[in-house]
Amino acid sequence: MDSDDMTMSEIPEQLKDQEMEQAEGAESPKSESGKKKKLAVGGYKKEFEEMANKLIEMNDKYLRLSAEFDNYRKRTLKEKMDLTKMGGETVLLQILPVVDNLERAIQSIRETSDIDAVKHGIELIYANFRDFLKQNGIQEIECLNQDFNSDIHEALTKIPAPNPEQKGKVVEVIEKGYYLHDRVIRFARVVVGD
């Protein structure tokens, strides 16, 4: 199969019909106009072949670009999955020293009778853990004596307000709430003054 046959099979049906009509008109080269028609048909054929080749080339570029994009999409999806799978690794590595300190505290509780030293050790571990949370963007929601806000608070119950200024305000925090980079990750569970 030569290149003419290949391009002919790939062109639209309408263009084939036009070329056939032009070729039929050029079959009688006896007159001068017949020669001109034959030259014109030859020019159309050359132009037609150039356009068909450009179409093939553009189709090839499109297919390559489409395949390239598909590969890019698959690669980024895999990278995203790996990132979410291994993203917690740095956080876990940072929490391990806190776990080590807790284990040391448990060991010292078993061996000592000095309760003040144990209290001091636990307070140090708690401070260490709060620093860890702060470094990872976790911040406590301030609630006590603040106006009730359903965007950050979850009201468990209402009680009579101890004084008129605390009406509609948080009078007790049952469970602290937390932000992660200014987004609520756990609502504060509170008691509201009525």
C-alpha positions in Angstrom: 0.0 0.0 0.0 1.6 3.3 -1.1 1.1 6.7 0.6 -1.6 7.7 -1.8 -3.8 4.8 -0.8 -3.2 5.4 2.8 -4.2 9.1 2.7 -7.2 8.3 0.5 -8.6 5.9 3.1 -8.3 8.5 5.8 -10.0 11.5 4.2 -13.6 12.3 4.5 -16.0 10.8 2.0 -17.1 14.2 0.6 -13.5 15.1 -0.4 -13.2 11.7 -2.2 -16.2 12.5 -4.3 -15.0 15.9 -5.3 -11.6 14.5 -6.3 -13.3 11.8 -8.4 -15.5 14.4 -10.2 -12.4 16.5 -11.0 -10.5 13.5 -12.2 -13.4 12.6 -14.6 -13.3 16.0 -16.1 -9.6 15.7 -16.8 -9.9 12.4 -18.8 -10.2 14.1 -22.1 -6.9 15.9 -22.6 -7.5 16.5 -26.3 -8.3 20.1 -25.9 -6.2 22.9 -24.3 -8.8 23.3 -21.5 -8.5 19.5 -20.8 -4.8 20.0 -20.2 -5.5 22.9 -17.9 -8.0 20.8 -16.1 -5.5 18.0 -15.7 -2.9 20.5 -14.3 -5.6 21.9 -12.0 -6.6 18.4 -10.8 -2.9 17.6 -10.2 -2.5 20.8 -8.2 -5.6 19.8 -6.2 -4.3 16.4 -5.6 -1.0 17.7 -4.3 -2.8 20.2 -2.1 -5.1 17.4 -1.0 -2.2 15.1 -0.1 -0.5 18.0 1.9 -3.7 18.5 3.8 -4.1 14.8 4.4 -0.5 14.6 5.7 -1.0 17.5 8.0 -4.2 15.9 9.3 -2.2 12.7 10.0 0.5 14.6 11.7 -1.9 16.6 13.9 -3.8 13.4 14.8 -0.5 11.8 15.8 0.4 14.9 17.9 -3.0 14.7 19.5 -2.7 11.0 20.4 0.8 11.6 21.8 -0.4 14.6 23.9 -3.4 12.6 25.1 -1.2 9.7 26.2 1.3 12.0 27.9 -1.5 13.7 29.8 -2.9 10.3 30.9 0.5 9.2 32.1 0.8 12.5 34.0 -2.6 12.0 35.6 -1.7 8.5 36.7 1.7 9.5 38.1 0.2 12.4 40.1 -2.6 10.2 41.5 0.0 7.6 42.6 2.2 10.4 44.2 -0.9 11.7 46.0 -1.7 8.3 47.3 1.9 7.8 48.5 1.9 11.2 50.1 -1.3 10.5 52.1 0.0 7.1 53.1 3.3 8.4 54.3 2.3 11.9 55.2 1.7 11.0 58.8 5.3 9.7 59.1 6.8 13.0 60.2 4.0 13.6 62.8 4.5 10.1 64.2 8.3 10.6 64.4 7.7 13.9 66.4 5.3 12.2 68.8 7.7 9.3 69.7 9.7 11.4 72.2 6.5 12.2 74.0 5.7 8.5 74.2 9.2 7.8 75.5 8.7 10.4 78.2 5.4 8.8 79.2 7.1 5.4 79.5 9.8 6.9 81.7 7.1 8.5 83.9 5.2 5.2 84.3 8.5 3.5 85.2 9.3 6.2 87.8 5.8 6.0 89.3 6.4 2.3 90.0 9.8 2.9 91.6 9.2 6.1 93.6 7.1 7.2 96.5 7.6 10.9 96.0 4.2 12.0 94.6 5.4 15.6 94.0 8.1 14.4 91.6 5.6 12.3 89.7 3.2 15.3 89.4 6.0 17.5 88.2 7.0 14.9 85.6 3.5 14.5 84.3 3.1 18.3 84.0 6.4 18.4 82.0 5.2 15.7 79.6 1.8 17.5 79.2 3.7 20.7 78.3 5.8 18.8 75.9 2.8 17.3 74.2 1.0 20.7 74.0 4.2 22.1 72.3 4.0 19.2 69.8 0.4 20.0 69.0 1.2 23.7 68.5 4.1 22.9 66.1 1.7 20.8 64.0 -0.9 23.6 63.7 -3.4 22.3 66.4 -4.8 25.0 68.6 -7.3 24.9 71.4 -10.6 26.7 71.0 -11.1 29.2 73.8 -14.6 28.7 75.1 -15.2 29.5 78.8 -17.2 32.8 79.3 -17.4 33.3 75.5 -20.6 33.8 73.6 -22.1 30.5 72.3 -21.2 30.0 68.7 -22.6 26.9 66.9 -19.8 27.1 64.4 -17.2 26.0 67.0 -19.3 24.9 70.0 -21.6 21.9 70.5 -24.1 22.6 73.3 -24.7 19.5 75.5 -27.2 21.2 77.8 -28.4 24.6 79.1 -28.4 25.5 82.8 -29.6 28.6 84.6 -26.9 31.2 84.3 -25.1 31.9 87.6 -25.4 35.6 86.9 -27.1 37.8 84.2 -23.8 38.5 82.3 -23.4 34.8 81.5 -26.7 34.4 79.8 -26.1 32.9 76.3 -22.4 32.3 77.2 -20.4 29.1 77.8 -20.4 28.4 81.5 -18.6 25.0 81.5 -16.4 23.1 79.0 -17.1 19.4 79.0 -14.6 18.5 76.2 -12.2 20.9 74.6 -12.4 21.7 70.9 -9.5 22.2 68.5 -8.5 24.0 65.3 -6.2 22.6 62.7 -4.8 25.6 60.8 -7.9 27.7 61.5 -10.3 24.9 60.6 -12.3 23.2 63.4 -11.4 19.5 63.7 -13.3 18.9 66.9 -16.1 21.0 68.3 -15.9 22.1 71.9 -18.7 20.3 73.9 -20.0 22.9 76.3 -22.7 23.8 78.8 -24.5 27.1 78.0 -26.0 29.6 80.5 -29.8 30.2 80.0 
